Amino acid sequence: MIFTSRNKFLLLTILLSIYFIIFSILITVIPLYAEIVGIFLSVLSLYISGDVFIDEARTLGRRNGFSSKSVGVYLISLGAVVDEFAVIISASAKGYGGISFGTIQGSNIITLVSFLVILPFVFAGSYRKFAKDGLVLLISTFVLLGLAVIYTIVPWYVGFLLILVFLMYLYVGKSERIPMEMEAEKIEYSSISLIASLVLLILASQAIVEYTHGLSGQFHISPFISGFVITGIVGSLPEIIMFSLSILKRDMDATIGIVTGSTIYKGTIILGISMFFGVIELGVGLNSIYLMILLSLIFLLFTVIKVRKYSSIIPLVAVLIFGIFIGI
């Protein structure tokens, strides 16, 4: 953990939270220099809160007998995507269905490509235990493809189908409640620090999206591309930062769990619930669904082969060929 004193972390969290509430939620139109400063503070906050959140989540998991993988899938990845939950539902409720789906697809694709390229360099070996996760990821993406072909505007009740896929994912992983190995040095758990880090994660993530939107307001791009490029890429920063921090802690199961957990959360239950609040347009992102199917297949491939450093070339070549094929 970055902070040896939780009091210092809590004080910094209060100060940064106040800043984000004032200059992101209450005041949305700010000068260019303030947006640049805000982006810097947001990234710093994501790093600090992510580090504390991971440590507290891992300790909480050990206390309740969860495996390292389960902590990554169910706890850390939830903290990484909770900010996007608010963004996606808000956009859907306002009728910006393209932005909602673009945010999910942009975040998932950037996250998956980054992880599939980086993972072989830091964790060579077998990913076999994540085969079920990869299968659920592939199934959920095929469900999205079917919905995109059938519907122009997806009816609200279809959200139950995506929630059902997520419940299936929970059922698949219920047998993996295996206690972690206790570390030599016992880390004291603090629920206050866990909640504070989660609050800062949410506020910093929301703020960085607002600041990025402000900087890019001069460009005229489609709602889906806006969601994909702006909120999608920026929204994936919490996952990428937590992923990087988990790598530094040398926890392979938790690291890969963040990949599968955050991606499946967004593509199933978050997207499904957002359908209850408003409009979701899947057809505008058909090519992104095809790319997600390709990346899901690569992830499944990683679970059946012995992953080596050179395995990272597979997703890069696949994305390149796909880009050429669709004419990018």
Residue pairs with C-beta under 8 A, 6 or more apart in sequence:
1 51
1 52
1 55
1 187
2 9
2 48
2 51
2 52
3 9
3 12
3 48
3 52
6 190
6 192
6 193
9 48
9 52
9 193
9 196
9 197
10 192
10 193
10 196
12 48
13 49
13 196
13 197
13 199
13 200
16 41
16 45
16 200
16 203
16 204
17 199
17 200
17 203
19 41
20 38
20 41
20 42
20 45
20 203
20 204
20 206
20 207
21 203
23 30
23 34
23 38
23 207
24 38
24 203
24 206
24 207
24 210
24 211
25 206
28 210
28 214
29 214
30 38
30 214
32 215
35 211
35 214
35 215
36 211
36 215
38 207
38 208
38 210
38 211
39 208
39 211
39 212
39 215
41 204
41 207
42 204
42 205
42 207
42 208
42 211
43 208
43 237
43 241
45 200
45 201
45 203
45 204
46 201
46 204
46 205
46 208
46 237
46 238
46 241
47 241
47 245
48 200
49 196
49 197
49 198
49 200
49 201
49 204
50 79
50 80
50 197
50 201
50 238
50 241
50 242
50 245
51 245
52 193
52 194
52 196
52 197
53 76
53 79
53 194
53 197
53 198
53 201
53 242
54 76
54 242
54 245
54 246
54 249
54 254
55 187
56 189
56 190
56 191
56 193
56 194
56 197
57 71
57 75
57 76
57 79
57 194
58 68
58 71
58 76
58 180
58 187
58 251
58 254
59 187
59 188
59 189
60 71
60 75
60 189
60 194
61 67
61 68
61 70
61 71
61 75
61 180
62 179
62 180
62 182
63 189
65 177
65 178
65 179
66 74
66 75
66 177
66 178
66 179
66 180
67 176
67 177
67 178
67 179
67 180
67 253
68 180
68 251
68 253
68 254
68 257
69 129
69 130
69 176
69 253
69 254
69 256
69 257
70 173
70 176
70 177
70 178
70 257
71 180
71 254
71 257
72 246
72 251
72 253
72 254
72 255
72 256
72 257
72 258
72 261
73 133
73 173
73 257
73 258
73 260
73 261
74 173
74 257
74 261
76 242
76 246
76 254
76 257
76 258
76 261
77 239
77 242
77 257
77 258
77 260
77 261
77 262
77 265
78 261
78 265
79 197
79 198
79 201
79 238
79 242
80 201
80 238
80 239
80 242
80 258
80 262
81 238
81 239
81 262
81 265
81 266
81 270
82 198
82 201
82 202
83 201
83 202
83 204
83 205
83 206
83 209
83 235
83 238
84 103
84 104
84 107
84 205
84 231
84 235
84 266
84 270
85 270
85 273
86 202
86 206
87 103
87 206
87 209
87 231
87 235
88 100
88 103
88 104
88 266
88 270
88 271
88 274
89 100
89 273
89 274
89 277
89 278
91 97
91 99
91 100
91 103
91 227
92 100
92 274
92 275
92 277
92 278
92 279
92 280
93 277
93 278
94 278
95 278
95 279
96 223
96 227
96 279
97 153
97 223
97 278
97 279
97 280
97 281
98 222
98 223
98 224
98 226
98 227
98 281
98 284
98 285
99 223
99 224
99 226
99 227
99 231
100 227
100 271
100 274
100 278
100 279
100 280
100 281
101 224
101 227
101 271
101 280
101 281
101 282
101 284
101 285
102 223
102 224
102 225
102 226
102 227
102 228
102 229
102 231
102 232
102 284
102 285
102 288
103 227
103 228
103 231
103 232
103 235
104 232
104 266
104 267
104 270
104 271
105 227
105 228
105 232
105 285
105 288
105 289
105 292
106 227
106 228
106 229
106 231
106 232
106 233
106 235
106 236
106 288
107 231
107 232
107 233
107 235
107 236
107 239
107 266
108 232
108 236
108 263
108 266
108 267
108 292
109 232
109 288
109 291
109 292
109 295
110 232
110 233
110 236
110 240
111 236
111 239
111 240
111 243
111 259
111 262
111 263
112 259
112 263
112 292
112 295
112 296
112 299
112 315
113 295
113 315
113 319
114 236
114 240
114 243
115 243
115 256
115 259
116 295
116 298
116 299
116 302
116 312
116 314
116 315
117 312
117 315
117 316
118 243
118 247
118 312
119 255
119 256
119 259
119 302
119 307
119 312
120 302
120 307
120 308
120 309
120 310
120 311
120 312
121 309
121 312
122 247
122 255
123 247
123 252
123 255
123 256
123 307
124 306
124 307
124 308
124 309
125 306
125 307
126 306
126 307
127 256
127 302
127 303
127 307
128 303
128 304
129 253
130 256
130 257
130 260
130 299
130 303
131 300
131 303
131 304
132 172
132 173
133 169
133 172
133 173
133 257
133 260
133 261
133 264
134 260
134 296
134 299
134 300
134 302
134 303
135 300
136 165
136 168
136 169
136 172
136 260
136 264
137 260
137 263
137 264
137 267
137 296
137 299
138 293
138 296
138 297
138 300
139 165
140 162
140 165
140 166
140 264
140 267
140 268
141 267
141 289
141 292
141 293
141 296
142 293
143 161
143 162
143 165
144 267
144 271
144 282
144 289
144 292
145 286
145 289
145 290
145 293
147 154
147 158
147 161
147 282
148 282
148 283
148 285
148 286
148 289
149 283
151 158
151 282
151 283
152 281
152 283
153 279
153 280
153 281
154 275
154 280
154 281
154 282
155 275
156 275
156 276
157 275
158 272
158 275
159 271
159 272
159 273
159 274
159 275
159 276
160 272
161 272
162 267
162 268
162 269
162 271
162 272
162 275
163 268
163 269
163 272
163 273
165 268
166 264
166 265
166 268
166 269
166 272
169 264
169 268
201 238
205 235
205 237
205 238
208 234
208 237
209 230
209 231
209 234
209 235
212 230
212 231
212 234
213 230
213 231
216 226
216 230
221 229
222 284
223 284
224 281
224 284
224 285
228 285
228 288
239 258
239 259
239 262
242 258
243 255
243 258
243 259
246 254
246 255
246 258
247 255
259 299
260 299
267 292
271 280
274 280
282 289
287 326
290 322
290 326
291 319
291 322
294 318
294 319
294 322
295 315
295 318
298 314
298 315
298 318
301 314
302 311
305 311
